[in-house]
Amino acid sequence: MAAILRGLYALTPDGADTDGLLARVEQALAGGVRLVQYRNKEADAAARRSQAGALLALCRRYGARLIVNDDWRLALEIDADGAHLGRADGDPAAARAALGDKLLGISCYAEFERAREAARLGADYVAFGSVFASATKPQAVRAPLELLGRARRELGLPVAAIGGITLENAPLALAAGAGMLAVISDLFAAPDIQARVEAYGRLFRD
């Protein structure tokens, strides 16, 4: 489990073009991504289920894990590897009980006490952000980098940094204590997604 919850965490961009999404995610998988989060804030329930199922099949081909954002019931329905929940996505305790041994991640924003409660409820990892200015969520509260190291020390859980991460600023998040870098734009908007994944991978080996 520890090996899975470390490294680049690829978060999918919004969009209705399933073929385009699969093509981009496959480039990321070819570059070495082993943890993908399906995240689509724009699609309806039917489209989300279709896209998530297609992504799961693709991830299986590459030996990667798929986490479903926002919806632990959908994660169970398609037999994904877990779910990631934000503040408005239901009761984490109910999700933990339903998911069994599947992965559960919790967004903690800039709130250490939320992370402490997530750990108490059995989360497998916690995420803090936005750690940098984010084009995806420009109004998001900034999370101090110090939270990353504090959570790792005090909670003993893998910690993901999210929000505005680029190759240039990623080393700051890693040095602060992040074990996972959750990235959307800097990955999927890259001219060569596979090469961008490989570049992120080198950060974890240096």
C-alpha positions as CSV (number, residue, x, y, z in Angstrom):
1,M,0.0,0.0,0.0
2,A,2.8,2.4,0.9
3,A,4.3,2.2,-2.6
4,I,0.9,3.0,-4.2
5,L,0.4,6.0,-2.0
6,R,3.6,7.7,-3.1
7,G,4.5,9.6,-6.2
8,L,2.5,11.4,-8.9
9,Y,-1.3,11.2,-8.4
10,A,-3.0,12.0,-11.7
11,L,-6.3,13.8,-11.4
12,T,-8.4,13.8,-14.6
13,P,-9.6,17.1,-16.1
14,D,-13.3,17.8,-16.7
15,G,-14.7,17.1,-20.1
16,A,-17.3,15.2,-22.1
17,D,-14.8,13.7,-24.6
18,T,-14.3,10.2,-23.2
19,D,-12.0,9.1,-26.1
20,G,-9.8,12.1,-25.6
21,L,-9.7,11.5,-21.8
22,L,-8.7,7.9,-22.2
23,A,-6.0,8.8,-24.7
24,R,-4.5,11.4,-22.3
25,V,-4.7,9.1,-19.3
26,E,-3.1,6.3,-21.3
27,Q,-0.1,8.6,-22.0
28,A,0.2,9.2,-18.3
29,L,0.0,5.5,-17.5
30,A,2.6,4.8,-20.2
31,G,4.9,7.3,-18.4
32,G,4.6,5.4,-15.1
33,V,1.6,6.8,-13.3
34,R,0.1,4.1,-11.0
35,L,-2.6,6.1,-9.2
36,V,-5.3,7.9,-11.1
37,Q,-8.3,9.8,-9.7
38,Y,-11.4,10.1,-11.9
39,R,-12.6,13.7,-11.3
40,N,-15.3,15.2,-13.5
41,K,-17.3,18.1,-12.0
42,E,-19.3,18.7,-15.2
43,A,-20.7,15.3,-16.2
44,D,-24.0,13.9,-15.3
45,A,-24.4,10.6,-13.4
46,A,-24.6,8.4,-16.5
47,A,-21.6,10.0,-18.2
48,R,-19.6,9.7,-15.0
49,R,-20.3,6.0,-14.7
50,S,-19.4,5.4,-18.3
51,Q,-16.2,7.3,-18.1
52,A,-15.2,5.8,-14.8
53,G,-15.8,2.3,-16.0
54,A,-13.7,2.9,-19.1
55,L,-10.9,4.4,-17.1
56,L,-10.9,1.5,-14.7
57,A,-10.5,-1.0,-17.6
58,L,-7.6,1.1,-18.9
59,C,-5.9,1.4,-15.5
60,R,-6.2,-2.4,-15.0
61,R,-4.3,-2.9,-18.3
62,Y,-1.4,-1.0,-16.8
63,G,-1.5,-2.3,-13.3
64,A,-2.6,1.1,-11.9
65,R,-5.3,2.0,-9.3
66,L,-8.3,4.1,-9.9
67,I,-9.9,6.3,-7.3
68,V,-13.3,7.9,-7.8
69,N,-13.7,11.5,-6.6
70,D,-16.8,12.6,-4.8
71,D,-18.8,9.4,-5.0
72,W,-17.9,6.3,-3.0
73,R,-21.1,4.6,-4.2
74,L,-19.9,4.8,-7.8
75,A,-16.5,3.5,-6.7
76,L,-18.3,0.4,-5.3
77,E,-20.6,0.1,-8.3
78,I,-17.7,-0.2,-10.8
79,D,-15.4,-2.0,-8.3
80,A,-12.8,0.8,-8.4
81,D,-9.9,0.8,-6.0
82,G,-11.3,3.5,-3.7
83,A,-12.8,6.9,-3.3
84,H,-11.8,10.4,-2.5
85,L,-14.2,12.6,-0.5
86,G,-14.4,16.4,0.0
87,R,-16.4,18.3,2.5
88,A,-19.7,17.9,0.7
89,D,-19.4,14.3,-0.4
90,G,-21.1,12.5,2.4
91,D,-20.2,10.9,5.7
92,P,-16.6,9.7,5.7
93,A,-17.4,7.1,8.4
94,A,-20.2,5.6,6.2
95,A,-17.8,5.6,3.3
96,R,-15.1,3.9,5.3
97,A,-17.5,1.2,6.4
98,A,-18.9,0.6,2.9
99,L,-15.5,0.6,1.1
100,G,-14.0,-2.1,3.3
101,D,-10.4,-2.6,2.3
102,K,-10.6,-0.2,-0.7
103,L,-8.7,3.1,-0.4
104,L,-10.3,6.2,1.1
105,G,-8.7,9.6,0.8
106,I,-10.1,12.8,2.4
107,S,-9.6,16.4,1.3
108,C,-8.6,18.5,4.3
109,Y,-8.1,21.9,2.6
110,A,-6.1,23.9,5.1
111,E,-7.6,22.2,8.2
112,F,-5.3,20.0,10.4
113,E,-8.2,19.0,12.6
114,R,-10.1,17.7,9.6
115,A,-7.1,15.6,8.8
116,R,-6.9,14.3,12.4
117,E,-10.6,13.3,12.2
118,A,-10.0,11.6,8.9
119,A,-7.2,9.6,10.4
120,R,-9.4,8.6,13.3
121,L,-12.1,7.4,10.9
122,G,-9.7,5.2,9.0
123,A,-8.7,7.3,6.0
124,D,-5.8,5.8,4.0
125,Y,-4.4,9.2,3.1
126,V,-5.2,12.9,3.5
127,A,-4.8,15.7,1.0
128,F,-4.1,19.4,1.7
129,G,-4.6,22.3,-0.7
130,S,-4.5,24.5,-2.5
131,V,-0.8,24.6,-1.7
132,F,-0.1,26.9,-4.6
133,A,-2.3,29.2,-6.7
134,S,-4.6,27.0,-8.7
135,A,-6.2,27.7,-12.1
136,T,-8.6,24.8,-11.4
137,K,-9.8,26.4,-8.1
138,P,-8.7,30.0,-8.1
139,Q,-10.8,30.9,-5.0
140,A,-9.5,28.0,-2.9
141,V,-8.0,28.8,0.5
142,R,-4.2,28.4,0.4
143,A,-2.9,25.6,2.7
144,P,0.5,26.3,4.4
145,L,3.2,23.9,3.3
146,E,3.9,23.3,6.9
147,L,0.7,21.3,7.2
148,L,2.2,18.6,5.0
149,G,5.0,17.7,7.3
150,R,2.9,18.1,10.4
151,A,0.3,15.6,9.1
152,R,3.0,13.1,8.2
153,R,4.6,13.4,11.6
154,E,1.6,13.5,13.8
155,L,-0.9,11.3,11.9
156,G,1.4,8.8,10.3
157,L,-0.6,8.8,7.1
158,P,0.5,9.4,3.5
159,V,0.0,13.0,2.6
160,A,-1.0,14.4,-0.8
161,A,-0.4,18.0,-1.9
162,I,-2.9,19.4,-4.4
163,G,-3.4,22.8,-6.1
164,G,-1.2,24.6,-8.5
165,I,1.5,22.1,-8.5
166,T,4.1,22.3,-11.3
167,L,7.4,20.7,-12.0
168,E,9.0,23.9,-10.8
169,N,7.3,24.2,-7.4
170,A,6.8,20.5,-6.7
171,P,10.1,20.1,-4.9
172,L,8.9,22.6,-2.3
173,A,5.9,20.4,-1.5
174,L,8.0,17.3,-1.4
175,A,10.6,19.0,0.9
176,A,7.7,20.1,3.2
177,G,6.5,16.5,3.7
178,A,4.2,15.5,0.8
179,G,4.5,12.0,-0.4
180,M,2.1,12.4,-3.2
181,L,1.6,15.1,-5.8
182,A,-1.9,15.5,-7.0
183,V,-1.8,17.2,-10.4
184,I,-4.3,18.1,-13.1
185,S,-3.3,21.0,-15.3
186,D,0.5,20.7,-15.3
187,L,0.1,17.1,-16.3
188,F,-2.8,16.9,-18.7
189,A,-2.2,20.2,-20.4
190,A,1.5,19.3,-21.1
191,P,2.5,19.0,-24.8
192,D,3.9,15.5,-24.0
193,I,2.1,13.9,-21.1
194,Q,4.3,10.8,-21.0
195,A,7.4,12.9,-20.8
196,R,5.9,15.1,-18.1
197,V,5.1,12.0,-16.0
198,E,8.6,10.8,-16.4
199,A,9.9,14.2,-15.2
200,Y,7.8,14.1,-12.1
201,G,9.0,10.6,-11.5
202,R,12.6,11.8,-11.4
203,L,11.7,14.1,-8.5
204,F,10.9,11.1,-6.3
205,R,14.2,9.4,-7.2
206,D,16.5,12.4,-6.7
